[in-house]
Amino acid sequence: MFVLIQWIMWAALVLPLSATLGFDALTALASFVLVACGLIVAVTLMLYPLASFVGKIPLKDFIKHCAPVQVIGFSTRVFTGGTTCNH
């Protein structure tokens, strides 16, 4: 349900913006979203080995135990990155 509302709100905000400001504004917005998502993925991939090393747990086990928590975190509307991983 929240996903549907999110898409409706996105359409209600982006379509009038693109009609008013043109394709350049839409391109800038899409670029920002892609850069932000790319940075989030890059930082996550860099921190996995560090967390595995500091926690003294094999990387494969760390990923296996964190995956369910991160799936729930990514699927919620409010994700602050503060997921915990209990081993």
C-alpha positions in Angstrom: 0.0 0.0 0.0 2.8 2.4 0.9 4.5 1.7 -2.4 1.4 2.6 -4.3 1.1 5.8 -2.3 4.7 6.6 -2.9 4.3 6.1 -6.7 1.3 8.3 -6.8 3.0 11.0 -4.8 6.1 10.7 -7.1 3.9 11.2 -10.1 2.1 14.1 -8.5 5.4 15.8 -7.8 7.6 14.9 -10.7 5.2 15.3 -13.6 4.2 18.9 -12.9 7.9 19.7 -12.2 9.0 18.3 -15.5 6.1 20.1 -17.3 7.1 23.4 -15.8 10.9 23.2 -15.8 11.4 20.8 -18.7 13.5 17.8 -19.3 16.7 19.3 -17.7 15.1 19.3 -14.2 14.0 15.7 -14.6 17.5 14.7 -15.8 19.1 16.5 -12.8 16.7 14.7 -10.4 17.4 11.3 -11.9 21.1 11.9 -11.8 20.9 12.8 -8.1 18.9 9.7 -7.3 21.4 7.5 -9.2 24.4 9.0 -7.6 22.9 8.7 -4.1 21.9 5.1 -4.6 25.3 4.3 -6.1 27.1 5.8 -3.1 24.9 3.9 -0.6 25.7 0.6 -2.3 29.5 1.5 -2.5 29.7 2.4 1.1 27.8 -0.7 2.2 30.1 -2.9 0.1 33.2 -1.2 1.6 31.9 -1.5 5.2 31.0 -5.2 5.0 34.6 -6.4 5.2 35.4 -3.9 7.9 32.5 -5.1 10.0 33.4 -8.7 9.4 37.0 -8.0 10.5 36.1 -6.0 13.6 33.4 -8.5 14.6 35.7 -11.4 14.1 33.2 -13.3 12.0 33.6 -14.8 8.6 32.3 -12.5 5.8 30.0 -15.2 4.5 28.4 -15.6 7.9 28.1 -11.9 8.4 26.3 -11.5 5.1 24.0 -14.4 5.8 23.0 -13.0 9.2 22.6 -9.4 8.0 20.6 -10.1 4.8 17.1 -10.6 6.5 17.5 -7.5 8.6 18.6 -5.4 5.6 15.8 -6.6 3.4 13.3 -5.5 6.1 15.2 -2.2 6.5 15.2 -1.5 2.7 11.5 -2.4 2.4 10.3 0.0 5.0 9.5 3.7 4.3 11.8 5.0 6.9 15.3 3.5 6.6 18.0 5.3 8.5 20.8 2.8 7.9 20.8 1.8 11.6 20.1 -1.9 11.1 21.6 -4.2 13.6 23.0 -7.7 12.9 22.7 -10.2 15.7 25.0 -13.2 15.4 
